[in-house]
Structure formats: C-alpha cells, structure tokens
Amino acid sequence: MQNVIPAFRITDYTKSIAFYVDDMGFKIDWVHQFEPGFPIFVQITKDEMTMYLTEHTGDCQIGGLIHLFVPNVDNWYNELKSKKDICITSPPNEDLEGLRMMTVVDPDGNQLRICTRL
C-alpha cells in the first residue's frame, strides 16, 4: 500500500494528460478546478501507484524526481520505447546496487525513475 502521494508541477494539462494517460497508461481518478481558467489539480493512478499533477505554482517546482517501484522494469521499457512521445533518458540499467531502473522525462522535465528491486 502506498502511504505517500507525490506531486509533479505541470504547465500544460492537455500535454501532461496525453503523456501520463495516453502514453504511460495512467488513468485519471479525479480532476479539480475552482472555476474555468484556473489551474487544474488531478490525481492519476496506474497499478496501485498514485500521483498528483498540479498546475498550481505554489504547490511544487517543475523538475521533480520520483521513483516508481514495479515488478519488472524491462516490461515497462518494452512497452514505452515504441511510443514517439516518451523520452527515455536512461534505458534499464543496474547503476545503483540492488536496483534495475530506467528514467523517463515528462513534457515539463519531471523525471520518473522506474525501478525493480533485484
């Protein structure tokens, strides 16, 4: 069970949803916006991993990094490498002892380090 929900700052809801939902395979749980034209705050989930995406400038800064632990990082890599809008900056590797991991970067420069414990 995940006890902490990370948040990424985004600048363009449409681009971010295309990346996270259409390309990465997350689903939208809910979306909040005080009124039209105001920043959007959204919760997304994939395989019991939940995160927030926020356009609110005071929530966090662009350029964050989170680690997502998955059963098999190579399966994720094989699924994502053929998608033209996915920027994989580091394919699966074992640069850190005890982990096999890859890094994906979203449209705002936030990094998702997808890891499998060895």
Secondary structure, DSSP 8 states (H G I E B T S, - for coil): ------EEE-S-HHHHHIIIIIIT--EEEEEE-SSTTS--EEEEEETTEEEEEE--TTT--SS-EEEEE-S-HHHHHHHHTT-TT-EEEEEEE--STTEEEEEEE-TTS-EEEEEEE-
